[in-house]
Amino acid sequence: PNGRMTCEKITSSCCCLIHSVVWYTISWTTHDDEVLLQANSFQRVERRKKKRMSAEKDSDPFFKSMATLKKLLSSPPQESTTPRRSSLGRRRSSSPVVATTNTTALRLEIEQERKQRHALEKALEALTDSRKTLQSQLEAAKEEAKRKEQAYTVMQGEVEEIKEKHAAEIKQEQEKVSEAKMGQKKALESLDAAEARVASLELHLQELQGELKKKEEMLKQVHKNQQDDRAMMQKNVDILLADLKKTRTALAESKKRAEVAAKEAEAKEKAGMTKAGEGVDTRVNNDTTAAAPEMPKKRPLEDAEGGEESLAKKKSSSANT
């Protein structure tokens, strides 16, 4: 019985140890939900196995006989009713009734011991069978543990590969993130430079707008001055034209008078009046000489024409300005 119990303890300890190692390894290596579910299902299967084994123990005759043996071994030994022997090896003399009673009790005790021995032999046979069964179960458990250990080794290798793969992916992601940060930093620097350039351009634009405003004001002033000059020049031109018109009128009148005087002189010369003609000629000459001073009135026309030319020159110079 001690050997069987030892085998059971070893088997249960091995199973619990393997289960704990597998479960903790899986839980520490991977945190996948499916693996955790598999581990939980494995725990449930183990609990069901333990319950089934406990039920089989309760219904197994071997365990019943073991319980009987435990009770017999734990019960106190019965006192023998055989008469005590003397120091010479002979029984003490007693009455026939007492001897018969002792013999019957001795037979009953022998019969009981025989039954107990028979029960112990059956229990020993059952123990041997169960030991063989447990030995085979232990071998199967060892094979199963070896297989699970191999599977665990394979799983650990896969987990290491997955870890390496994840580490490489994480490294790549970190490199991408660092590159993105560098690009963002460069973009921010270029944006700052562009903002500074825009600010300088805005200042330059404000300066140009100020200058443009000043030039517009100057242009307005120049335009106003040109309009004033044009109005003044137009006024002068009007005055000069009026003077020119008066001069032309006077010139035309003097020309008409000169023509009339010439016609009269020609008529008198044809009439043949010699003396009177001379007097007439002298008068005519006097008339012509008297009318001659009116000829210089032609000069204002030339002055007017010169004034028009100077006015045209002024207009062209103002237009160029």
Secondary structure as GFF3:
##gff-version 3
##sequence-region A 1 321
A	DSSP	alpha_helix	2	29	.	.	.	ID=ss1
A	DSSP	alpha_helix	33	59	.	.	.	ID=ss2
A	DSSP	alpha_helix	61	74	.	.	.	ID=ss3
A	DSSP	alpha_helix	96	271	.	.	.	ID=ss4
A	DSSP	alpha_helix	275	291	.	.	.	ID=ss5
A	DSSP	three_ten_helix	292	298	.	.	.	ID=ss6
A	DSSP	alpha_helix	299	320	.	.	.	ID=ss7
###
